[in-house]
């Protein structure tokens, strides 16, 4: 655990000017390790798989569940919407109007407001989900106006083989889209989730407010 504290302190020193939210990616860890990380000061945990994550969350002590926030950062399948809504504080990976509509309907049934981010795939990667920059403009206000959901902002995952120059361009474009959505539709957004262990510094330089860190924290 000393190594994790050391890693955490190094990262905190690097992000001081930006003050982002750090989501600790715990998808490979069980609930006992989440308890340890909570005791080290972590409060935001990121998971990829809905059922496995919910099973872990349910096993956590009440204090940790009540004082932590759980983020769904992996792809959300439509058949997992019912389970995801209400069990995650923020769903980062909403990638279609249909999915947003299903989340809205489920949140309405449960009498809650589900916070979401809209995933943008501006690199055009076929294997990744997300709205294209053109699609997000067409679908945004319809999603924003759905009942029982709150669109906090946008999310992005850059291609793993991107150069620093490409990362600056891609992340800078996400920030531009984020700004344009607010100005064109007269809304206020709060969060840009982009940047992982290998590219979080560049993401922060380009406007990220949430970074999702796994390997760099825990190895």
C-alpha positions as CSV (number, residue, x, y, z in Angstrom):
1,X,0.0,0.0,0.0
2,X,3.0,2.3,0.5
3,X,3.6,2.2,-3.2
4,X,0.1,3.3,-3.9
5,X,0.4,6.2,-1.5
6,X,3.7,7.1,-3.2
7,X,2.1,7.0,-6.6
8,X,-0.9,9.0,-5.4
9,X,1.3,11.7,-4.0
10,X,3.3,12.0,-7.2
11,X,0.1,12.3,-9.2
12,X,-1.4,14.9,-6.9
13,X,1.8,17.0,-7.2
14,X,1.4,16.9,-11.0
15,X,-2.2,17.9,-11.1
16,X,-2.1,20.8,-8.6
17,X,-2.8,23.6,-11.2
18,X,-5.8,21.7,-12.6
19,X,-7.5,20.2,-9.5
20,X,-9.4,17.5,-11.4
21,X,-11.5,14.7,-9.9
22,X,-9.5,11.5,-9.8
23,X,-11.5,8.3,-10.5
24,X,-9.6,5.3,-9.3
25,X,-10.2,2.5,-11.8
26,X,-10.9,-0.6,-9.6
27,X,-12.4,-2.9,-12.2
28,X,-9.8,-5.6,-11.5
29,X,-10.1,-5.4,-7.7
30,X,-12.5,-6.9,-5.3
31,X,-14.4,-5.1,-2.5
32,X,-11.6,-5.8,0.1
33,X,-9.2,-3.7,-2.0
34,X,-11.7,-0.9,-2.5
35,X,-12.0,-0.8,1.3
36,X,-8.2,-0.4,1.6
37,X,-8.2,2.4,-1.1
38,X,-11.0,4.2,0.7
39,X,-8.9,4.2,3.9
40,X,-6.1,5.8,1.9
41,X,-8.4,8.7,0.9
42,X,-10.0,7.6,-2.4
43,X,-13.6,8.4,-2.8
44,X,-14.4,8.0,-6.5
45,X,-14.2,4.5,-8.0
46,X,-14.5,3.5,-11.7
47,X,-15.9,0.2,-12.9
48,X,-16.3,-1.3,-16.4
49,X,-18.8,-4.1,-15.9
50,X,-22.2,-3.4,-14.4
51,X,-23.1,-6.7,-12.6
52,X,-19.7,-7.3,-11.2
53,X,-19.5,-3.7,-10.0
54,X,-22.9,-3.8,-8.3
55,X,-22.1,-7.0,-6.6
56,X,-18.9,-5.4,-5.2
57,X,-20.7,-2.2,-4.1
58,X,-23.4,-4.2,-2.2
59,X,-20.7,-6.0,-0.2
60,X,-19.1,-2.7,1.0
61,X,-19.8,-1.4,4.5
62,X,-22.5,1.3,4.7
63,X,-20.0,4.0,5.5
64,X,-18.0,3.4,2.3
65,X,-21.1,3.2,0.1
66,X,-22.6,6.4,1.5
67,X,-19.3,8.4,1.3
68,X,-18.0,7.2,-2.0
69,X,-19.1,7.8,-5.6
70,X,-19.2,5.0,-8.2
71,X,-18.6,5.7,-11.8
72,X,-19.5,3.4,-14.7
73,X,-16.7,4.1,-17.2
74,X,-17.2,1.0,-19.4
75,X,-19.7,0.5,-22.2
76,X,-23.3,0.2,-21.0
77,X,-25.4,-2.5,-22.8
78,X,-29.1,-1.8,-23.0
79,X,-29.9,-5.0,-21.1
80,X,-27.9,-3.7,-18.1
81,X,-29.6,-0.3,-17.9
82,X,-32.1,-1.4,-15.2
83,X,-29.2,-2.5,-13.0
84,X,-26.9,0.4,-13.7
85,X,-29.4,3.2,-13.0
86,X,-29.3,4.2,-9.4
87,X,-26.3,2.1,-8.6
88,X,-23.8,4.4,-10.2
89,X,-23.5,8.1,-9.3
90,X,-22.3,8.9,-12.8
91,X,-22.5,7.0,-16.0
92,X,-19.7,8.2,-18.3
93,X,-20.4,6.1,-21.4
94,X,-23.8,7.2,-22.8
95,X,-23.3,6.7,-26.5
96,X,-26.7,7.0,-28.2
97,X,-30.1,8.7,-27.9
98,X,-31.7,5.2,-27.4
99,X,-29.5,4.5,-24.4
100,X,-30.1,7.9,-22.9
101,X,-33.9,7.4,-23.4
102,X,-33.8,4.0,-21.6
103,X,-31.8,5.5,-18.7
104,X,-34.3,8.3,-18.5
105,X,-37.3,5.8,-18.4
106,X,-35.6,3.7,-15.7
107,X,-34.7,6.7,-13.6
108,X,-38.3,8.0,-13.9
109,X,-39.6,4.6,-12.7
110,X,-37.2,4.6,-9.7
111,X,-38.0,8.3,-8.8
112,X,-34.4,9.4,-9.1
113,X,-32.2,11.7,-11.3
114,X,-29.4,9.8,-13.0
115,X,-26.3,11.8,-13.8
116,X,-24.7,11.0,-17.1
117,X,-21.9,12.0,-19.5
118,X,-22.1,11.7,-23.3
119,X,-19.3,9.8,-24.9
120,X,-17.8,11.3,-28.0
121,X,-15.7,9.3,-30.4
122,X,-13.9,12.0,-32.3
123,X,-11.2,9.7,-33.6
124,X,-13.7,7.7,-35.6
125,X,-12.5,4.4,-34.1
126,X,-14.8,1.6,-35.3
127,X,-14.2,-0.6,-32.2
128,X,-15.2,2.2,-29.8
129,X,-18.7,3.5,-29.0
130,X,-19.6,7.2,-28.9
131,X,-21.3,10.0,-30.8
132,X,-19.4,11.5,-33.7
133,X,-18.9,15.3,-33.4
134,X,-21.7,15.8,-35.9
135,X,-24.1,13.4,-34.1
136,X,-23.6,15.0,-30.7
137,X,-24.8,18.3,-32.0
138,X,-27.9,16.7,-33.6
139,X,-28.9,14.6,-30.5
140,X,-27.7,16.8,-27.6
141,X,-30.7,18.9,-26.8
142,X,-33.1,15.9,-27.1
143,X,-31.0,14.0,-24.6
144,X,-30.6,17.1,-22.4
145,X,-34.3,17.5,-22.1
146,X,-35.1,13.9,-21.2
147,X,-36.8,13.6,-17.8
148,X,-35.0,12.2,-14.7
149,X,-31.5,12.5,-16.2
150,X,-28.9,15.2,-15.8
151,X,-26.3,15.7,-18.5
152,X,-23.1,16.8,-16.7
153,X,-20.9,17.0,-19.7
154,X,-18.9,14.7,-22.1
155,X,-16.5,11.8,-22.0
156,X,-13.7,10.7,-24.4
157,X,-11.2,7.9,-24.8
158,X,-8.3,8.6,-27.2
159,X,-6.8,5.8,-29.4
160,X,-4.1,3.9,-27.5
161,X,-1.5,4.6,-30.1
162,X,-1.9,8.3,-30.4
163,X,1.1,10.6,-30.4
164,X,1.3,13.5,-28.0
165,X,0.5,15.8,-30.9
166,X,-2.6,13.8,-31.8
167,X,-3.7,13.7,-28.2
168,X,-3.5,17.5,-27.9
169,X,-5.6,17.7,-31.1
170,X,-8.2,15.1,-30.1
171,X,-8.6,16.3,-26.5
172,X,-8.6,20.0,-27.6
173,X,-11.4,19.1,-30.0
174,X,-13.5,17.6,-27.2
175,X,-13.1,20.8,-25.2
176,X,-14.2,22.8,-28.2
177,X,-17.3,20.6,-28.7
178,X,-18.0,21.0,-24.9
179,X,-17.8,24.7,-25.2
180,X,-19.9,24.8,-28.4
181,X,-22.7,22.7,-26.8
182,X,-23.0,25.2,-24.0
183,X,-23.0,28.3,-26.2
184,X,-25.2,26.9,-29.0
185,X,-27.9,25.4,-26.7
186,X,-27.6,27.8,-23.8
187,X,-26.9,25.2,-21.2
188,X,-24.3,24.9,-18.4
189,X,-22.1,21.7,-18.4
190,X,-19.6,20.9,-15.6
191,X,-17.5,17.9,-16.5
192,X,-15.1,16.6,-19.2
193,X,-14.0,13.1,-18.5
194,X,-10.9,12.4,-20.5
195,X,-7.4,11.1,-19.8
196,X,-6.1,7.9,-18.4
197,X,-2.8,6.7,-17.0
198,X,-0.8,7.2,-20.2
199,X,-2.3,10.5,-21.3
200,X,-3.9,12.3,-18.3
201,X,-1.4,15.2,-18.3
202,X,-2.2,16.2,-21.9
203,X,-5.9,15.7,-21.1
204,X,-5.6,18.2,-18.2
205,X,-3.8,20.7,-20.4
206,X,-6.7,20.5,-22.8
207,X,-9.5,21.0,-20.2
208,X,-10.3,17.6,-18.5
209,X,-12.1,17.9,-15.2
210,X,-12.2,14.2,-14.5
211,X,-9.3,11.8,-15.1
212,X,-9.6,8.0,-14.9
213,X,-6.5,6.4,-13.4
214,X,-5.7,2.7,-12.9
215,X,-2.2,1.4,-13.8
216,X,-0.3,4.5,-12.8
217,X,-1.9,4.4,-9.3
218,X,-1.8,0.7,-8.5
219,X,1.4,-0.7,-10.2
